[in-house]
């Protein structure tokens, strides 16, 4: 068995809650850890067959419109546990917003202002979502992660506020 990549591990972790289709996994990933780890639809649909081929998943029930459920196997649970206990290595921030800000000098002043203002709206909403999640989380790990996501949203808003508008 090859070493799991972070996306594969993320999917196995989500499948611990029960069988899910690819679409349900995309939604669950966005809800559970989208604030700090993005998983795209194409990544999900690329990983699922590979995980099934490795015996880490098996096919579950066929759903509506030919959607396919996946179920984690005992081998998948073991591989996920192994992944959880290995050294994670360095984190790498992958932010499309920060990348755009790095290159914002290529935009007109109006485009730059629009980029900053729209990001403020997005991160303001995220701040409220994460604040609510942090308040309602009962699990101490989920609470800590929600507080991290809240701090991240606040940090991005602080960054955006520091950018001159002219």
Beta strands, then each sheet from edge to edge (+ up, - down):
strand 1: 20-21
strand 2: 57-62
strand 3: 68-72
sheet 1: 1+ 3- 2+
end
